Amino acid sequence: TWDGGMRVPAIFWWPGTIKPAIIHELGSTLDMKATLADLTKATLPEEQSDSYNLTRTLLQGAKSPRQEMFFYRGSEIFAIRKGSYKLHYITQTGYGKNREEHDPPLLFNLELDPGENYNIAAEHPDVIQDINQLKEQHLAARSEVENQLEKR
């Protein structure tokens, strides 16, 4: 869940529609569903989705509607990003290896520290409280589904 393993570039190419640009806004592969549906005028089911429509971000350079990202391993939240901050509750170098729970959680400002080298949790209890509230809201709204990794 470290950003070095999650942050990857994406390239969108559509001559005459998407202008060449570098966009530093937050997005996810989850957002392809809503974005491509909008661009192709497809209708999505009326279900709750984790997908944000990034069409305006791609075509007009607008701010991304995605301001948060939940980093799961299995059914556990390991980290949450909100804006430029990322809060790590659990870190782990690999599946089943070196799992470490953090209390208090580790906090990093990814704009200033994209390598997540400097834990700033002690200086920002307000940010931790804000992200903890976001976590509780997310968990309260979450629907349990069958774990596809354990499906036989």
MARKE-620162 format. One record per residue: z, y, x of N, C-alpha, C in turn; residue in three letters. Coordinates in steps of 0.05 Angstrom, whole numbers, padded with zeros to 5 digits, always signed. Each point is the difference from the previous one (the first is absolute). Layout:
ZYXZYXZYXAla;...
//
This chain:
+00000-00024+00016+00000+00024-00016+00000+00025+00017Thr;+00000-00003+00026-00003+00024+00018-00028+00012-00005Trp;-00002+00026+00002-00025+00013-00006-00023-00009+00018Asp;+00007-00008+00024-00021-00009+00019-00014-00025-00011Gly;+00012-00015-00017-00012-00023-00012-00012+00005-00027Gly;+00005+00023-00011-00009+00007-00027-00020+00022-00001Met;+00001+00019+00018-00017+00023-00001-00027-00007+00013Arg;-00020+00000-00016-00027-00007+00009-00020+00020-00011Val;-00021+00006+00014-00020+00018-00010-00017-00013-00022Pro;-00011+00016-00017-00019-00009-00020-00024+00018+00001Ala;-00023-00012-00004-00025+00016+00001-00014-00003-00027Ile;-00006+00023-00012-00015+00001-00025-00026+00014+00006Phe;-00022-00012-00008-00027+00011+00005-00015-00001-00025Trp;-00009+00024-00008-00017+00003-00025-00015+00025+00004Trp;-00024-00001+00013-00016+00024+00006-00004+00017-00025Pro;+00004+00026+00004-00004+00019-00022+00023+00002-00019Gly;+00020-00018+00003+00023+00001-00019+00026+00004+00015Thr;+00005-00017+00021+00024+00003+00016-00008+00015+00026Ile;+00012+00024+00004-00006+00016+00023+00015-00011+00024Lys;-00012+00001+00024+00015-00009+00024+00025+00017+00003Pro;+00022-00014+00005+00026+00013+00002+00021-00020+00011Ala;+00021+00011+00011+00023-00016+00007+00022+00009-00019Ile;+00010-00020-00015+00020+00005-00020+00026-00014+00009Ile;+00022+00014+00001+00025-00011+00009+00019-00006-00023His;-00010-00001-00024+00016-00005-00024+00007-00030-00001Glu;+00022-00006-00014+00009-00027-00003-00017-00015-00021Leu;-00008-00024+00007-00015-00017-00018+00006-00029+00007Gly;-00009-00018-00017+00005-00028+00003-00024-00016-00010Ser;-00003-00024+00010-00021-00018-00012+00006-00004-00029Thr;+00024+00002-00009+00007-00002-00028-00016+00021-00017Leu;-00005+00022+00013-00013+00023-00014-00030-00004-00004Asp;-00011-00021+00012-00029-00005-00004-00006-00007-00029Met;+00018-00013-00013-00005-00008-00028-00005+00024-00018Lys;+00019+00019+00000-00003+00023-00017-00022+00019+00009Ala;-00003+00002+00026-00021+00018+00011-00028-00010-00006Thr;-00005-00026+00006-00026-00011-00006-00006-00001-00030Leu;+00020-00005-00016-00004+00000-00029-00009+00028-00009Ala;+00013+00020+00010-00007+00028-00007-00028+00007+00009Asp;-00007-00007+00025-00026+00007+00011-00023-00015-00014Leu;+00006-00023-00010-00021-00016-00014+00002+00002-00030Thr;+00019+00017-00010+00004+00004-00028+00008-00025-00015Lys;+00013-00018+00015+00011-00025-00013+00026+00006-00014Ala;+00005-00016-00020+00025+00003-00015+00020-00021+00010Thr;+00024+00009+00007+00021-00018+00008+00017-00008-00023Leu;+00013-00023+00001+00018-00008-00022+00024+00020-00001Pro;+00012+00001-00023+00023+00019-00004+00026-00012+00011Glu;-00001-00011+00024+00024-00012+00012+00011+00019+00021Glu;+00025-00004+00006+00012+00016+00022-00013-00010+00026Gln;-00006+00019+00017-00013-00008+00025+00011+00017+00023Ser;+00000-00012+00023+00009+00014+00024-00023+00015+00013Asp;-00022+00002-00013-00024+00012+00011-00002+00030-00008Ser;-00005+00017+00019-00004+00029-00005-00030+00006+00003Tyr;-00010+00018-00016-00027+00009+00002-00003+00021+00022Asn;-00015-00007+00021-00003+00019+00023-00027+00014-00001Leu;-00014-00001-00023-00027+00013-00001+00001+00029+00008Thr;+00018+00016-00011+00001+00028+00007+00006+00004+00030Arg;+00016-00018+00011+00006+00002+00029-00025-00005+00016Thr;-00015-00020-00007-00025-00007+00015-00022+00021-00004Leu;-00004+00009-00025-00022+00018-00006+00005+00029+00004Leu;+00026+00009-00003+00006+00028+00001+00021+00007+00021Gln;+00011-00020+00013+00020+00005+00020+00027+00007-00012Gly;+00004-00007-00026+00025+00006-00013+00023-00016+00011Ala;+00024+00009-00005+00024-00015+00009+00000-00027-00014Lys;+00008-00020+00014+00002-00027-00011+00022-00002-00022Ser;-00006-00013-00022+00021-00004-00020+00021-00020+00010Pro;-00007-00016+00020+00020-00020+00011+00018+00015+00020Arg;+00025+00001-00007+00020+00013+00017+00021-00020+00009Gln;-00002-00025-00009+00019-00020+00008-00014-00027+00004Glu;+00013-00016+00016-00010-00027+00005+00024-00019+00004Met;-00001-00022-00013+00021-00020+00002-00010-00023+00018Phe;+00015-00006+00020-00007-00021+00020+00016-00025-00006Phe;-00013-00020-00011+00013-00025-00007-00006-00021+00021Tyr;+00018-00019+00002-00005-00026+00012+00010-00020-00020Arg;-00018-00015-00011+00007-00017-00023+00008+00017-00023Gly;+00024-00004-00011+00009+00016-00023+00021+00020+00008Ser;+00004+00004+00026+00020+00020+00010-00013+00025+00009Glu;+00013+00022-00006-00009+00026+00011+00012+00003+00027Ile;-00017+00001+00020+00009+00004+00028+00001+00030+00007Phe;-00019+00016-00011-00001+00028+00007-00013+00015-00023Ala;+00005+00026-00001-00013+00018-00019-00009+00025+00014Ile;-00024+00008-00005-00010+00026+00010-00002+00019-00023Arg;+00011+00024+00004-00003+00022-00019-00008+00024+00015Lys;-00023+00011-00005-00010+00023+00015-00002-00008+00029Gly;+00011+00016+00017-00002-00006+00029+00023-00017+00010Ser;+00019-00007-00017+00023-00016+00008-00003-00030-00007Tyr;+00009-00017+00018+00001-00028-00006+00028-00010+00006Lys;+00011-00015-00020+00027-00011+00002-00002-00030+00002Leu;+00011-00011+00022+00000-00029+00004+00028-00012-00008His;+00000-00018-00019+00024-00015-00008+00003-00025+00017Tyr;-00023-00012+00006-00001-00025+00015-00024+00002+00019Ile;+00004-00009+00025-00022-00002+00018-00001-00029+00010Thr;-00024-00008+00007-00004-00028+00009-00026-00001+00016Gln;+00001-00012+00024-00023+00000+00017-00022-00020-00010Thr;+00007-00020-00015-00019-00019-00011+00013-00015-00023Gly;-00015-00015-00014+00012-00015-00023+00020-00020+00011Tyr;+00025+00002-00009+00021-00018+00009+00012+00006+00027Gly;-00008+00022+00013+00009+00006+00027+00014+00027+00001Lys;+00023+00000+00013+00014+00025+00007+00004+00019-00024Asn;+00008-00011-00022+00006+00017-00024+00025+00016+00005Arg;-00002+00026-00005+00023+00017+00003+00003+00019-00024Glu;+00023-00002-00013+00005+00018-00023+00015+00025+00011Glu;-00008+00023-00011+00010+00025+00010+00017+00014-00021His;+00026+00005+00007+00018+00014-00017+00016+00019+00017Asp;-00007+00025+00001-00019+00014-00017-00029-00007+00009Pro;-00019+00004-00018-00028-00005+00007-00010+00019+00022Pro;-00021-00008+00013-00013+00016+00021-00019+00020-00014Leu;-00001+00024+00009-00017+00021-00011-00017+00012+00021Leu;-00026+00003-00006-00019+00012+00019-00017+00021-00014Phe;-00007+00021+00014-00020+00020-00010-00026-00007+00013Asn;-00019-00012-00015-00025-00010+00011-00019+00023+00009Leu;+00004+00023-00011-00017+00023+00009+00007+00007+00029Glu;+00026+00000+00007+00009+00007+00026+00003-00024+00019Leu;+00003-00024-00012+00007-00024+00016-00015-00024-00012Asp;-00027-00001+00003-00015-00022-00012+00006-00027+00013Pro;+00012+00000+00023+00007-00025+00014+00027-00011-00010Gly;+00014+00015-00017+00026-00007-00011+00019-00007+00023Glu;+00003+00018+00018+00018-00003+00023+00027+00013-00003Asn;+00002+00021-00017+00024+00016-00001+00012-00001-00028Tyr;+00021-00015-00004+00014-00003-00025+00015+00027-00006Asn;-00007+00012-00022+00012+00026-00007+00018-00002-00025Ile;+00009-00024-00006+00016-00005-00024+00025+00018-00001Ala;+00014+00002+00022+00025+00016+00001-00004+00029-00007Ala;-00024+00011+00006-00005+00028-00005-00011+00005-00028Glu;-00007-00021-00015-00013+00004-00026+00010-00018-00022His;+00027+00002-00006+00010-00017-00022-00012+00006-00027Pro;-00010+00025-00004-00013+00008-00025-00026-00015-00004Asp;-00015-00004+00022-00025-00015-00002+00006-00029-00006Val;+00020-00011+00012+00008-00028-00005+00008-00003-00029Ile;+00015+00018-00011+00009-00001-00028-00024+00002-00018Gln;-00019+00017+00006-00024+00004-00016-00017-00026-00001Asp;-00004-00012+00023-00016-00025+00002+00015-00023-00013Ile;+00027-00001+00003+00015-00021-00014-00003+00002-00031Asn;+00000+00025-00010-00005+00004-00029-00027-00010-00008Gln;-00020+00006+00017-00028-00010-00005+00000-00030-00001Leu;+00014-00013+00018+00002-00029+00001+00012-00011-00026Lys;+00022+00012-00009+00013-00009-00025-00019+00003-00024Glu;-00014+00022-00001-00019+00004-00022-00022-00020+00001Gln;-00010-00006+00024-00022-00019+00003+00010-00028-00008His;+00023-00008+00009+00011-00027-00007+00005-00002-00030Leu;+00009+00021-00013+00005-00001-00029-00026-00002-00016Ala;-00022+00010+00010-00025-00001-00014-00017-00024+00008Ala;+00008-00014+00020-00016-00022+00011+00001-00024-00019Arg;-00022-00014-00003-00002-00025-00015-00002-00023+00020Ser;+00015-00020-00005-00002-00024+00018-00025-00015-00007Glu;-00013-00009+00021-00024-00017-00003+00003-00024+00017Val;-00017-00020-00004+00000-00024+00016-00007+00007+00029Glu;+00016-00009+00019-00006+00004+00028-00024-00016+00008Asn;-00022+00014+00006-00025-00014+00007+00001-00015+00027Gln;+00019+00009+00017+00003-00014+00026+00014-00027-00002Leu;+00015-00003-00021+00015-00025-00004-00013-00018-00022Glu;-00022+00009-00011-00014-00014-00021-00013-00025+00012Lys;+00003-00022-00014-00012-00025+00009-00022-00009-00018Arg;
//
